[in-house]
Amino acid sequence: MKLMDALRILENGKIENIPFKDLFLDVPIDKVNKGKVGQLLEIYLGLANTPNPLDFEDGELKTNKAKLNGEPLETMFISQISSQVDNMFSGMTFEQSWLFNKIKRMIYLPVVKLSKKPEEWYFKPPIYFETKPGEDFFAQLQDDYNNIVSQMMKSIEKGDGFLHTSNGKYIQIRTKDSKPYHPIYSKHYKKYISNKNFAFYLKKEFMTDLLKSSMKYPDII
């Protein structure tokens, strides 16, 4: 499915502010109550559950816990980095990176989860995001990526030899793993550079600025 086809379905369906129990009438309530928002949206859109690197043929579908007005309450997971660290250390630019491919086009849906019952959760209006060279979002994300790679290499070469949380304005890397842990081995440095896996996240500042740029969210200033 193309991203714009999915966006039309979401906008035409007017899915915002409808409790999940009413929005997902064709989904068994026990499945709704598991609170797996991404899976519920895939069912709603008729998307096949596949291991493809992108949700759509040409972009991603992202959701995130939000306040009543849509402001983000959490950072947003993008991708783990273990398979890409040596490419990053070897001069892979932001525009060449798998990271840019994951976030350059997306549909973003804030989710209000005031209740402990997923059946009472609801979406805010969907936002379409696309960025390319020459635009402000691209410039900031590119700058963040370059700074984070620099921070990573500095930690390894001049610090304790291991990766640590590294931040830009819009993106960060930090640990994301579960037992048994998956230390990252770097062929570039010929050693382990972490005792757990790490991942890129979009920070709340990114989602906030994205919502500010949309007429759908006039309360966010």
C-alpha positions as CSV (number, residue, x, y, z in Angstrom):
1,M,0.0,0.0,0.0
2,K,1.2,3.5,-0.8
3,L,1.5,6.0,2.0
4,M,-0.9,8.5,0.5
5,D,-3.5,5.9,-0.1
6,A,-3.4,5.1,3.6
7,L,-3.6,8.8,4.5
8,R,-6.7,9.1,2.5
9,I,-8.3,6.2,4.3
10,L,-7.5,7.6,7.7
11,E,-8.7,11.1,6.8
12,N,-11.8,10.0,5.0
13,G,-12.6,7.7,7.9
14,K,-12.4,10.6,10.4
15,I,-10.8,8.3,12.9
16,E,-9.8,11.0,15.4
17,N,-11.4,11.2,18.9
18,I,-13.3,7.9,18.4
19,P,-12.7,5.4,21.2
20,F,-11.0,2.2,20.0
21,K,-14.0,0.1,21.0
22,D,-16.1,2.0,18.4
23,L,-13.4,2.6,15.8
24,F,-12.4,-1.1,15.6
25,L,-15.8,-2.7,15.6
26,D,-14.6,-5.5,13.3
27,V,-11.7,-6.4,15.6
28,P,-12.3,-8.8,18.6
29,I,-12.5,-6.8,21.8
30,D,-9.8,-9.0,23.4
31,K,-7.4,-7.9,20.6
32,V,-8.3,-4.3,21.1
33,N,-7.7,-4.7,24.8
34,K,-4.1,-5.8,24.2
35,G,-3.4,-2.2,23.2
36,K,-1.2,-3.0,20.3
37,V,-1.9,0.2,18.4
38,G,0.2,-0.5,15.4
39,Q,-1.4,-3.8,14.8
40,L,-4.9,-2.4,15.1
41,L,-4.1,0.3,12.5
42,E,-2.7,-2.3,10.2
43,I,-6.0,-4.2,10.4
44,Y,-7.9,-1.0,9.9
45,L,-5.9,-0.2,6.8
46,G,-5.9,-3.7,5.5
47,L,-2.1,-3.9,5.7
48,A,-0.4,-7.3,5.6
49,N,1.8,-8.1,8.6
50,T,5.1,-8.5,6.9
51,P,8.8,-8.2,7.8
52,N,9.4,-5.4,5.3
53,P,11.6,-2.6,6.5
54,L,8.9,0.0,5.9
55,D,5.2,-0.2,6.8
56,F,4.1,1.1,3.4
57,E,5.8,0.8,0.0
58,D,7.1,4.3,0.3
59,G,7.0,5.3,4.0
60,E,6.2,4.6,7.6
61,L,3.2,4.6,10.0
62,K,4.1,6.0,13.5
63,T,2.0,6.4,16.6
64,N,2.9,7.9,20.0
65,K,1.4,8.5,23.4
66,A,0.1,12.0,23.6
67,K,-1.7,14.6,25.8
68,L,-5.3,15.7,25.2
69,N,-4.1,18.4,22.7
70,G,-1.8,16.0,20.9
71,E,1.5,17.0,22.5
72,P,3.9,14.0,22.8
73,L,4.4,12.3,26.1
74,E,7.2,10.0,25.0
75,T,10.0,9.7,22.6
76,M,9.4,7.5,19.5
77,F,11.4,4.4,18.6
78,I,12.8,4.4,15.0
79,S,15.4,1.6,14.6
80,Q,18.1,-0.3,16.4
81,I,21.6,0.5,15.2
82,S,23.7,-2.7,15.7
83,S,23.8,-3.6,12.0
84,Q,24.7,-0.1,10.9
85,V,27.3,1.2,13.4
86,D,30.3,0.4,11.1
87,N,28.6,2.2,8.2
88,M,28.1,5.2,10.4
89,F,31.7,5.1,11.5
90,S,32.9,4.8,7.9
91,G,31.3,8.0,6.6
92,M,27.8,7.1,5.7
93,T,25.9,10.4,5.3
94,F,22.5,11.0,6.8
95,E,20.9,11.1,3.3
96,Q,22.5,7.7,2.5
97,S,21.5,6.2,5.8
98,W,18.8,3.7,6.6
99,L,17.7,6.2,9.3
100,F,16.8,8.8,6.7
101,N,14.9,6.1,4.7
102,K,12.9,5.2,7.8
103,I,11.8,8.8,8.7
104,K,11.8,10.8,5.4
105,R,8.1,10.0,4.8
106,M,5.6,9.1,7.4
107,I,2.1,9.3,8.8
108,Y,2.2,10.3,12.4
109,L,-0.8,9.6,14.7
110,P,-0.8,10.8,18.3
111,V,-2.7,8.5,20.7
112,V,-4.5,9.7,23.8
113,K,-4.3,7.0,26.5
114,L,-5.8,8.6,29.6
115,S,-7.6,5.4,30.6
116,K,-5.9,2.2,31.6
117,K,-8.4,0.4,29.2
118,P,-7.1,0.4,25.6
119,E,-10.8,0.2,24.4
120,E,-11.1,3.9,25.6
121,W,-8.0,5.2,23.9
122,Y,-8.4,7.3,20.8
123,F,-6.3,8.9,18.0
124,K,-5.8,12.6,17.3
125,P,-5.8,13.8,13.6
126,P,-3.1,12.1,11.4
127,I,-0.2,14.2,10.2
128,Y,1.7,13.7,7.0
129,F,5.5,14.3,7.2
130,E,8.0,14.4,4.4
131,T,11.4,15.9,4.3
132,K,14.2,16.4,1.8
133,P,17.4,18.3,1.3
134,G,17.0,22.0,1.5
135,E,14.2,22.0,4.1
136,D,14.5,23.0,7.8
137,F,13.5,19.6,9.2
138,F,16.1,17.8,7.0
139,A,18.8,20.3,8.0
140,Q,18.2,19.7,11.7
141,L,18.0,15.9,11.4
142,Q,21.1,15.9,9.3
143,D,22.9,18.0,11.9
144,D,21.7,15.8,14.7
145,Y,22.9,12.6,12.9
146,N,26.3,14.1,12.3
147,N,26.7,15.2,15.9
148,I,25.5,11.9,17.3
149,V,28.0,9.9,15.1
150,S,30.7,12.3,16.4
151,Q,29.6,11.8,20.0
152,M,29.6,8.0,19.5
153,M,33.1,8.0,18.1
154,K,34.4,10.3,20.9
155,S,33.0,8.0,23.6
156,I,34.7,5.0,22.0
157,E,38.1,6.7,21.3
158,K,38.4,9.2,24.1
159,G,36.0,8.0,26.8
160,D,35.5,4.6,28.4
161,G,35.4,2.8,25.0
162,F,31.6,2.3,25.1
163,L,28.6,3.9,23.6
164,H,26.4,6.1,25.7
165,T,23.1,8.1,25.3
166,S,23.8,10.7,22.6
167,N,21.5,13.6,21.8
168,G,20.6,16.0,19.0
169,K,17.7,18.4,19.0
170,Y,15.3,16.0,17.2
171,I,16.9,12.5,17.5
172,Q,18.9,10.5,20.0
173,I,20.5,7.1,20.5
174,R,20.1,5.2,23.8
175,T,19.9,1.6,24.9
176,K,17.0,-0.6,23.8
177,D,17.4,-4.3,24.5
178,S,15.9,-7.2,26.5
179,K,17.5,-10.2,28.1
180,P,19.6,-12.0,26.9
181,Y,21.3,-8.7,26.0
182,H,22.9,-8.1,22.6
183,P,26.2,-6.3,22.9
184,I,27.3,-4.4,19.7
185,Y,30.6,-5.5,18.1
186,S,32.3,-3.1,15.8
187,K,34.5,-4.4,13.0
188,H,35.7,-0.8,12.6
189,Y,37.1,-0.7,16.1
190,K,37.6,-4.5,16.3
191,K,35.9,-4.8,19.7
192,Y,32.6,-4.6,21.6
193,I,31.4,-1.1,22.0
194,S,28.4,-1.7,24.2
195,N,27.0,-4.3,26.5
196,K,23.4,-3.8,25.2
197,N,21.9,-2.9,21.9
198,F,21.2,0.7,21.1
199,A,18.5,2.4,19.0
200,F,17.6,5.7,17.4
201,Y,14.6,7.6,18.8
202,L,12.7,10.7,17.7
203,K,12.6,13.1,20.6
204,K,9.5,14.9,21.8
205,E,10.8,18.1,20.3
206,F,10.5,16.7,16.8
207,M,6.9,15.7,17.3
208,T,6.0,19.0,18.9
209,D,7.5,21.0,16.1
210,L,5.8,18.8,13.5
211,L,2.4,19.4,15.2
212,K,3.1,23.1,15.3
213,S,3.6,23.1,11.6
214,S,0.0,21.7,11.0
215,M,-3.2,23.6,11.0
216,K,-4.8,20.5,12.6
217,Y,-3.2,21.4,16.0
218,P,-3.9,25.1,16.7
219,D,-3.6,24.6,20.5
220,I,0.1,23.7,20.2
221,I,2.2,26.9,20.2
